[in-house]
Amino acid sequence: MVYLLCHSVSMTTAQALNTRSSLFDQDDYFGYQPTATSALPDPQPMVENLARSVMEILAGCRELDQIARWVSDEVYRNLLKRVHISRRARAVKKMPAVRPTFGLGRTIITNPTDGVVESVVIVHGKARTRSIAIRLEGIDGRWRATAIHVL
Protein backbone atom coordinates (compact mmCIF):
# COMPACT_ATOMS: atom_id res chain seq x y z
CA MET A 1 0.00 0.00 0.00
CA VAL A 2 2.82 2.38 0.84
CA TYR A 3 4.43 1.52 -2.48
CA LEU A 4 1.38 2.66 -4.40
CA LEU A 5 1.04 5.78 -2.29
CA CYS A 6 4.65 6.88 -2.93
CA HIS A 7 4.26 6.47 -6.67
CA SER A 8 1.02 8.40 -6.75
CA VAL A 9 2.56 11.55 -5.17
CA SER A 10 4.97 13.81 -6.99
CA MET A 11 8.73 13.36 -6.63
CA THR A 12 9.22 16.51 -4.52
CA THR A 13 6.54 15.37 -2.06
CA ALA A 14 8.13 11.92 -1.80
CA GLN A 15 11.52 13.49 -1.04
CA ALA A 16 9.94 15.74 1.59
CA LEU A 17 8.51 12.64 3.32
CA ASN A 18 11.99 11.14 3.73
CA THR A 19 13.17 12.83 6.91
CA ARG A 20 16.42 10.87 7.23
CA SER A 21 17.98 12.38 4.09
CA SER A 22 16.90 15.91 5.03
CA LEU A 23 18.77 15.69 8.37
CA PHE A 24 21.94 14.24 6.83
CA ASP A 25 24.62 16.76 5.91
CA GLN A 26 27.59 15.24 4.07
CA ASP A 27 30.04 17.87 5.34
CA ASP A 28 29.37 16.78 8.92
CA TYR A 29 30.82 13.36 8.13
CA PHE A 30 33.04 13.73 5.06
CA GLY A 31 34.21 17.37 5.15
CA TYR A 32 37.23 18.70 6.98
CA GLN A 33 36.90 18.14 10.72
CA PRO A 34 38.46 20.75 13.04
CA THR A 35 40.85 19.48 15.70
CA ALA A 36 41.58 21.06 19.09
CA THR A 37 45.10 22.30 19.88
CA SER A 38 45.40 19.87 22.78
CA ALA A 39 45.01 16.92 20.38
CA LEU A 40 47.80 18.16 18.05
CA PRO A 41 51.59 18.03 18.35
CA ASP A 42 53.82 21.05 19.04
CA PRO A 43 53.55 23.32 15.95
CA GLN A 44 57.06 24.86 16.13
CA PRO A 45 58.93 22.10 14.22
CA MET A 46 56.33 22.13 11.47
CA VAL A 47 56.38 25.93 11.18
CA GLU A 48 60.17 25.98 10.90
CA ASN A 49 60.26 23.10 8.41
CA LEU A 50 57.56 24.73 6.28
CA ALA A 51 59.47 28.03 6.26
CA ARG A 52 62.67 26.24 5.21
CA SER A 53 60.82 24.28 2.54
CA VAL A 54 59.09 27.37 1.11
CA MET A 55 62.42 29.17 0.75
CA GLU A 56 63.89 26.16 -1.09
CA ILE A 57 60.79 25.82 -3.29
CA LEU A 58 60.95 29.46 -4.36
CA ALA A 59 64.68 29.06 -5.07
CA GLY A 60 63.85 26.15 -7.38
CA CYS A 61 65.78 23.41 -5.60
CA ARG A 62 62.77 21.65 -4.04
CA GLU A 63 59.53 20.47 -5.61
CA LEU A 64 56.27 22.00 -4.42
CA ASP A 65 54.66 18.55 -4.33
CA GLN A 66 56.82 17.65 -1.32
CA ILE A 67 54.73 19.88 0.95
CA ALA A 68 51.37 19.42 -0.79
CA ARG A 69 49.88 17.31 1.99
CA TRP A 70 50.71 19.95 4.62
CA VAL A 71 49.16 22.96 2.86
CA SER A 72 45.61 23.81 1.78
CA ASP A 73 44.61 23.90 -1.88
CA GLU A 74 44.61 27.70 -1.93
CA VAL A 75 48.13 27.90 -0.48
CA TYR A 76 49.30 25.31 -3.01
CA ARG A 77 47.89 27.34 -5.92
CA ASN A 78 49.46 30.58 -4.65
CA LEU A 79 52.86 28.94 -4.18
CA LEU A 80 52.57 27.35 -7.63
CA LYS A 81 52.12 30.81 -9.19
CA ARG A 82 55.18 32.10 -7.34
CA VAL A 83 57.21 29.06 -8.43
CA HIS A 84 56.37 29.75 -12.09
CA ILE A 85 57.29 33.42 -11.72
CA SER A 86 60.60 32.52 -10.05
CA ARG A 87 61.36 29.91 -12.70
CA ARG A 88 60.73 32.39 -15.53
CA ALA A 89 62.87 35.03 -13.84
CA ARG A 90 65.76 32.55 -13.52
CA ALA A 91 65.30 31.49 -17.16
CA VAL A 92 65.46 35.10 -18.39
CA LYS A 93 68.64 35.72 -16.39
CA LYS A 94 69.99 32.28 -17.41
CA MET A 95 70.61 31.39 -13.78
CA PRO A 96 70.45 27.79 -12.53
CA ALA A 97 68.42 26.81 -9.49
CA VAL A 98 70.80 26.92 -6.52
CA ARG A 99 70.09 25.78 -2.99
CA PRO A 100 69.83 28.97 -0.93
CA THR A 101 72.08 29.52 2.06
CA PHE A 102 70.11 30.85 4.99
CA GLY A 103 69.59 30.43 8.67
CA LEU A 104 66.40 30.46 10.64
CA GLY A 105 66.11 33.23 13.18
CA ARG A 106 63.45 33.80 15.75
CA THR A 107 60.12 31.97 15.52
CA ILE A 108 57.08 33.65 17.05
CA ILE A 109 53.96 31.54 17.59
CA THR A 110 50.55 32.74 18.81
CA ASN A 111 47.25 30.93 19.35
CA PRO A 112 44.34 33.23 18.39
CA THR A 113 41.73 30.48 18.92
CA ASP A 114 41.64 26.80 19.73
CA GLY A 115 42.99 24.72 16.86
CA VAL A 116 44.65 27.71 15.12
CA VAL A 117 48.29 28.83 15.22
CA GLU A 118 49.66 31.98 13.62
CA SER A 119 53.42 32.27 13.38
CA VAL A 120 56.27 34.28 11.91
CA VAL A 121 59.69 32.85 11.09
CA ILE A 122 62.62 35.20 10.46
CA VAL A 123 64.94 33.87 7.72
CA HIS A 124 68.46 35.34 7.44
CA GLY A 125 70.02 34.99 3.99
CA LYS A 126 73.31 36.28 2.55
CA ALA A 127 71.85 39.39 0.94
CA ARG A 128 68.61 39.96 2.84
CA THR A 129 66.49 38.99 5.79
CA ARG A 130 62.92 37.88 5.15
CA SER A 131 59.98 36.90 7.26
CA ILE A 132 57.52 34.13 6.52
CA ALA A 133 54.05 34.32 8.06
CA ILE A 134 52.29 30.97 8.40
CA ARG A 135 48.80 30.15 9.67
CA LEU A 136 48.23 26.56 10.73
CA GLU A 137 44.83 25.08 11.45
CA GLY A 138 44.11 21.75 13.08
CA ILE A 139 42.21 19.79 10.45
CA ASP A 140 41.52 16.05 10.53
CA GLY A 141 43.91 15.42 13.42
CA ARG A 142 46.97 17.23 11.99
CA TRP A 143 48.29 20.71 11.34
CA ARG A 144 47.63 22.15 7.90
CA ALA A 145 48.90 25.49 6.57
CA THR A 146 45.99 27.61 5.39
CA ALA A 147 48.05 30.74 4.69
CA ILE A 148 51.74 31.30 3.88
CA HIS A 149 53.12 34.74 3.05
CA VAL A 150 56.77 35.45 2.29
CA LEU A 151 57.63 39.06 3.07
Backbone as CSV, one residue per row, in Angstrom:
resi,resn,N_x,N_y,N_z,CA_x,CA_y,CA_z,C_x,C_y,C_z
1,MET,0.815,-1.187,0.000,0.000,0.000,0.000,0.865,1.259,0.000
2,VAL,1.913,1.226,0.781,2.817,2.377,0.838,3.492,2.569,-0.502
3,TYR,3.781,1.457,-1.175,4.433,1.524,-2.477,3.563,2.284,-3.474
4,LEU,2.277,1.974,-3.495,1.375,2.660,-4.400,1.200,4.127,-4.014
5,LEU,1.212,4.418,-2.752,1.043,5.783,-2.287,2.239,6.646,-2.688
6,CYS,3.454,6.119,-2.573,4.652,6.879,-2.927,4.693,7.169,-4.419
7,HIS,4.230,6.239,-5.241,4.258,6.474,-6.674,3.152,7.411,-7.131
8,SER,2.106,7.535,-6.335,1.018,8.402,-6.746,1.297,9.873,-6.419
9,VAL,2.221,10.162,-5.498,2.556,11.553,-5.174,3.718,12.000,-6.044
10,SER,3.877,13.289,-6.156,4.969,13.808,-6.990,6.317,13.513,-6.336
11,MET,7.395,13.682,-7.110,8.734,13.363,-6.626,9.167,14.298,-5.494
12,THR,8.819,15.571,-5.572,9.217,16.507,-4.519,8.517,16.188,-3.214
13,THR,7.266,15.730,-3.266,6.544,15.370,-2.056,7.136,14.105,-1.450
14,ALA,7.530,13.154,-2.295,8.133,11.920,-1.799,9.469,12.210,-1.129
15,GLN,10.248,13.134,-1.669,11.516,13.491,-1.043,11.282,14.212,0.277
16,ALA,10.241,15.020,0.357,9.939,15.735,1.593,9.521,14.763,2.691
17,LEU,8.922,13.619,2.325,8.513,12.643,3.318,9.696,11.906,3.917
18,ASN,10.809,11.835,3.231,11.988,11.138,3.725,12.750,12.067,4.665
19,THR,12.550,11.916,5.946,13.175,12.828,6.913,14.632,12.479,7.184
20,ARG,15.031,11.248,6.972,16.420,10.875,7.229,17.376,11.619,6.302
21,SER,17.069,11.717,5.018,17.979,12.383,4.092,18.001,13.891,4.297
22,SER,16.915,14.466,4.814,16.904,15.911,5.028,17.748,16.296,6.234
23,LEU,17.947,15.398,7.197,18.767,15.688,8.370,20.243,15.379,8.137
24,PHE,20.565,14.668,7.109,21.939,14.242,6.829,22.674,15.322,6.048
25,ASP,23.764,15.793,6.593,24.624,16.764,5.912,25.974,16.098,5.666
26,GLN,26.363,15.953,4.413,27.586,15.242,4.072,28.823,15.871,4.689
27,ASP,28.857,17.204,4.788,30.040,17.870,5.336,30.267,17.523,6.808
28,ASP,29.197,17.164,7.524,29.366,16.778,8.924,30.173,15.492,9.058
29,TYR,30.139,14.648,8.055,30.819,13.362,8.128,32.037,13.264,7.209
30,PHE,31.991,13.916,6.049,33.036,13.733,5.060,33.857,14.986,4.798
31,GLY,33.458,16.130,5.329,34.207,17.371,5.150,35.383,17.424,6.116
32,TYR,36.118,18.519,6.064,37.231,18.702,6.980,36.708,18.839,8.404
33,GLN,37.308,18.113,9.324,36.897,18.139,10.718,37.919,18.926,11.532
34,PRO,37.505,19.981,12.228,38.457,20.745,13.035,38.970,19.915,14.207
35,THR,40.217,20.199,14.610,40.851,19.475,15.701,41.338,20.480,16.740
36,ALA,41.159,20.173,17.998,41.583,21.055,19.087,43.107,21.064,19.199
37,THR,43.649,22.156,19.709,45.097,22.301,19.877,45.659,21.235,20.803
38,SER,44.915,20.877,21.825,45.401,19.872,22.785,45.592,18.500,22.143
39,ALA,44.902,18.224,21.056,45.009,16.924,20.379,46.068,16.922,19.281
40,LEU,46.806,18.029,19.123,47.796,18.156,18.052,49.198,18.280,18.631
41,PRO,50.218,17.914,17.850,51.595,18.035,18.347,52.051,19.500,18.385
42,ASP,53.230,19.719,18.964,53.821,21.052,19.037,53.995,21.594,17.615
43,PRO,53.490,22.808,17.326,53.554,23.323,15.955,54.901,23.904,15.547
44,GLN,55.808,24.176,16.482,57.055,24.860,16.133,57.904,24.099,15.116
45,PRO,58.142,22.797,15.259,58.934,22.100,14.221,58.294,22.177,12.838
46,MET,56.983,22.070,12.778,56.326,22.134,11.470,56.438,23.520,10.871
47,VAL,56.268,24.555,11.678,56.376,25.925,11.184,57.777,26.176,10.627
48,GLU,58.789,25.763,11.356,60.165,25.979,10.897,60.480,25.161,9.648
49,ASN,60.019,23.926,9.599,60.256,23.098,8.414,59.512,23.633,7.194
50,LEU,58.290,24.132,7.394,57.557,24.727,6.278,58.264,25.980,5.770
51,ALA,58.760,26.818,6.670,59.473,28.030,6.262,60.719,27.669,5.457
52,ARG,61.464,26.697,5.928,62.666,26.244,5.215,62.294,25.683,3.842
53,SER,61.244,24.887,3.802,60.821,24.279,2.536,60.337,25.328,1.539
54,VAL,59.593,26.328,2.009,59.088,27.370,1.111,60.240,28.148,0.504
55,MET,61.253,28.460,1.288,62.420,29.168,0.751,63.104,28.332,-0.333
56,GLU,63.251,27.040,-0.102,63.891,26.160,-1.087,63.013,25.982,-2.324
57,ILE,61.705,25.947,-2.147,60.788,25.818,-3.286,60.881,27.047,-4.173
58,LEU,60.869,28.227,-3.566,60.951,29.460,-4.356,62.313,29.605,-5.036
59,ALA,63.360,29.018,-4.447,64.679,29.058,-5.071,64.791,28.048,-6.212
60,GLY,63.857,27.110,-6.287,63.853,26.146,-7.384,64.588,24.857,-7.102
61,CYS,65.026,24.631,-5.885,65.780,23.406,-5.597,64.952,22.361,-4.853
62,ARG,63.675,22.615,-4.653,62.774,21.646,-4.035,61.448,21.694,-4.789
63,GLU,60.811,20.548,-4.914,59.527,20.470,-5.610,58.389,20.865,-4.667
64,LEU,57.430,21.570,-5.194,56.271,21.997,-4.418,55.451,20.800,-3.941
65,ASP,55.448,19.734,-4.696,54.664,18.551,-4.331,55.101,17.943,-3.007
66,GLN,56.323,18.234,-2.567,56.820,17.652,-1.323,56.079,18.177,-0.098
67,ILE,55.486,19.360,-0.192,54.733,19.882,0.952,53.229,19.937,0.682
68,ALA,52.781,19.331,-0.392,51.373,19.416,-0.793,50.418,18.895,0.280
69,ARG,50.803,17.864,0.996,49.880,17.311,1.993,49.790,18.166,3.242
70,TRP,50.700,19.119,3.410,50.711,19.949,4.619,50.115,21.331,4.390
71,VAL,49.712,21.642,3.159,49.156,22.959,2.856,47.761,22.790,2.251
72,SER,46.946,23.837,2.367,45.609,23.806,1.777,45.713,23.988,0.262
73,ASP,44.619,23.764,-0.428,44.606,23.898,-1.883,44.903,25.326,-2.311
74,GLU,44.378,26.296,-1.591,44.612,27.702,-1.935,46.082,28.077,-1.768
75,VAL,46.704,27.630,-0.693,48.130,27.898,-0.479,48.949,27.234,-1.579
76,TYR,48.593,26.020,-1.941,49.299,25.311,-3.005,49.237,26.097,-4.317
77,ARG,48.040,26.578,-4.672,47.890,27.341,-5.919,48.707,28.635,-5.882
78,ASN,48.690,29.343,-4.754,49.464,30.584,-4.650,50.959,30.322,-4.747
79,LEU,51.437,29.276,-4.083,52.856,28.940,-4.183,53.221,28.497,-5.596
80,LEU,52.317,27.791,-6.252,52.573,27.354,-7.626,52.760,28.547,-8.555
81,LYS,51.943,29.586,-8.387,52.117,30.809,-9.185,53.478,31.429,-8.934
82,ARG,53.875,31.501,-7.667,55.180,32.097,-7.341,56.334,31.253,-7.871
83,VAL,56.162,29.947,-7.882,57.209,29.063,-8.431,57.382,29.325,-9.918
84,HIS,56.277,29.472,-10.647,56.370,29.747,-12.085,57.025,31.095,-12.348
85,ILE,56.680,32.098,-11.559,57.290,33.421,-11.723,58.787,33.356,-11.446
86,SER,59.172,32.659,-10.383,60.596,32.520,-10.054,61.349,31.755,-11.141
87,ARG,60.725,30.713,-11.658,61.360,29.911,-12.701,61.577,30.732,-13.971
88,ARG,60.568,31.538,-14.347,60.729,32.394,-15.534,61.797,33.446,-15.319
89,ALA,61.850,34.018,-14.121,62.872,35.034,-13.836,64.266,34.431,-13.923
90,ARG,64.447,33.215,-13.414,65.755,32.555,-13.520,66.080,32.219,-14.970
91,ALA,65.072,31.828,-15.752,65.305,31.494,-17.157,65.723,32.725,-17.959
92,VAL,65.114,33.871,-17.685,65.463,35.104,-18.395,66.896,35.514,-18.071
93,LYS,67.277,35.359,-16.814,68.638,35.722,-16.394,69.650,34.610,-16.657
94,LYS,69.150,33.458,-17.145,69.988,32.283,-17.411,70.752,31.841,-16.160
95,MET,70.032,31.809,-15.049,70.607,31.388,-13.775,70.079,30.000,-13.428
96,PRO,70.933,29.114,-12.953,70.451,27.791,-12.534,69.791,27.882,-11.148
97,ALA,69.004,26.883,-10.830,68.415,26.807,-9.492,69.499,26.371,-8.514
98,VAL,69.746,27.181,-7.511,70.798,26.922,-6.524,70.161,26.866,-5.141
99,ARG,70.614,25.886,-4.354,70.090,25.776,-2.994,70.493,27.013,-2.213
100,PRO,69.511,27.728,-1.647,69.832,28.966,-0.931,70.539,28.688,0.397
101,THR,71.407,29.603,0.779,72.083,29.516,2.059,71.403,30.501,2.999
102,PHE,70.804,29.990,4.034,70.107,30.848,4.985,70.054,30.164,6.333
103,GLY,69.772,30.953,7.324,69.591,30.433,8.671,68.254,30.909,9.213
104,LEU,67.660,30.083,10.030,66.398,30.464,10.639,66.673,31.276,11.897
105,GLY,65.999,32.392,12.000,66.114,33.230,13.178,65.015,32.909,14.167
106,ARG,64.473,33.933,14.724,63.449,33.797,15.750,62.134,33.298,15.151
107,THR,61.438,32.457,15.898,60.121,31.969,15.521,59.126,32.437,16.572
108,ILE,58.103,33.143,16.141,57.081,33.651,17.050,55.779,32.912,16.741
109,ILE,55.179,32.323,17.771,53.965,31.540,17.592,52.888,32.069,18.539
110,THR,51.694,32.320,17.987,50.553,32.740,18.806,49.367,31.829,18.525
111,ASN,48.465,31.742,19.486,47.246,30.935,19.354,46.032,31.851,19.445
112,PRO,45.508,32.346,18.316,44.342,33.234,18.394,43.068,32.533,18.868
113,THR,42.875,31.286,18.456,41.732,30.483,18.916,42.178,29.034,19.032
114,ASP,41.317,28.211,19.589,41.637,26.799,19.733,41.727,26.137,18.363
115,GLY,42.800,25.412,18.124,42.989,24.722,16.855,43.604,25.574,15.768
116,VAL,44.048,26.799,16.104,44.650,27.705,15.118,45.948,28.251,15.686
117,VAL,46.982,28.273,14.852,48.288,28.829,15.224,48.706,29.801,14.140
118,GLU,49.093,30.997,14.546,49.664,31.975,13.618,51.099,32.205,14.031
119,SER,52.002,32.181,13.051,53.416,32.267,13.381,54.178,33.097,12.359
120,VAL,55.341,33.560,12.783,56.270,34.282,11.909,57.643,33.680,12.133
121,VAL,58.329,33.369,11.032,59.692,32.853,11.092,60.585,33.850,10.372
122,ILE,61.643,34.289,11.053,62.621,35.200,10.458,63.695,34.346,9.786
123,VAL,63.966,34.637,8.505,64.942,33.873,7.725,66.067,34.822,7.318
124,HIS,67.295,34.515,7.757,68.460,35.343,7.443,69.226,34.721,6.279
125,GLY,69.262,35.438,5.147,70.022,34.992,3.992,71.305,35.800,3.853
126,LYS,72.060,35.543,2.780,73.307,36.278,2.551,73.030,37.757,2.267
127,ALA,72.086,38.018,1.387,71.849,39.388,0.944,70.715,40.074,1.697
128,ARG,69.759,39.323,2.199,68.612,39.958,2.840,68.008,39.065,3.905
129,THR,67.229,39.696,4.753,66.485,38.989,5.792,65.008,39.075,5.438
130,ARG,64.343,37.942,5.498,62.923,37.882,5.149,62.146,37.318,6.333
131,SER,60.855,37.523,6.271,59.983,36.898,7.264,58.907,36.112,6.522
132,ILE,58.543,34.996,7.104,57.520,34.133,6.518,56.408,33.983,7.547
133,ALA,55.215,34.441,7.194,54.049,34.322,8.060,53.272,33.070,7.670
134,ILE,52.969,32.243,8.653,52.292,30.966,8.401,51.129,30.827,9.373
135,ARG,49.971,30.458,8.835,48.803,30.153,9.673,48.527,28.665,9.556
136,LEU,48.540,27.986,10.685,48.230,26.562,10.732,46.868,26.375,11.385
137,GLU,46.108,25.443,10.856,44.826,25.080,11.452,44.805,23.579,11.666
138,GLY,44.253,23.174,12.787,44.107,21.752,13.081,42.940,21.186,12.310
139,ILE,43.249,20.380,11.311,42.213,19.792,10.452,42.465,18.291,10.348
140,ASP,41.451,17.516,10.627,41.517,16.053,10.526,42.673,15.461,11.329
141,GLY,42.920,15.993,12.512,43.911,15.418,13.415,45.350,15.796,13.124
142,ARG,45.587,16.803,12.266,46.966,17.235,11.988,46.972,18.714,11.634
143,TRP,48.147,19.307,11.727,48.285,20.710,11.345,48.294,20.823,9.837
144,ARG,47.644,21.881,9.337,47.627,22.146,7.900,47.753,23.642,7.693
145,ALA,48.669,24.068,6.818,48.899,25.487,6.565,47.794,26.021,5.665
146,THR,47.068,27.014,6.166,45.994,27.610,5.388,46.384,28.983,4.842
147,ALA,47.533,29.487,5.240,48.049,30.744,4.694,49.555,30.772,4.888
148,ILE,50.292,31.114,3.827,51.742,31.304,3.884,52.056,32.552,3.072
149,HIS,52.734,33.501,3.715,53.123,34.743,3.049,54.606,34.985,3.285
150,VAL,55.342,35.144,2.205,56.771,35.452,2.286,56.916,36.948,2.101
151,LEU,57.468,37.603,3.110,57.631,39.055,3.068,59.092,39.413,2.874
